[in-house]
Amino acid sequence: MPEFKHQVETLPLKQISEPFKTVHGWHIVEVLDRRDVDKTGSAMQNRAYRILFNRKFNEEASAWIQELRASAFVEMVEDDENAAN
């Protein structure tokens, strides 16, 4: 919203704005700090990457465990003493 953006860009740090109205209602803004670069898009992209990576990792780990179970071979061998009893 242009009105909101204007308030955020022009308000000095650590000051509270006068109430102002936009199409979304009334607002009061306090600017605590400013960034030199907008990293919002980058942060969202990193989060999406982590979510996809974790999902794929879990799928691959489950497939690997199933493969290990399918290829496992256990042979039960009884020694002669236990077989006689």
QUIWOQUI-V846043 format. One record per pair of residues at least 4 apart in sequence whose ideal C-beta (glycine too) atoms are under 6 Angstrom apart, sorted by the first residue. I is the first residue (numbers start at 1). J is the second residue. Records with the same first field share a line. If there is no record, write none. Layout:
# QUIWOQUI-V846043
I->J  J
This chain:
# QUIWOQUI-V846043
1->22
3->22
4->22
6->10
7->11  17  20  29
11->15  17  31
13->31
16->30
17->28  29
19->26  28
20->27
21->26
39->43
49->53
78->82  83
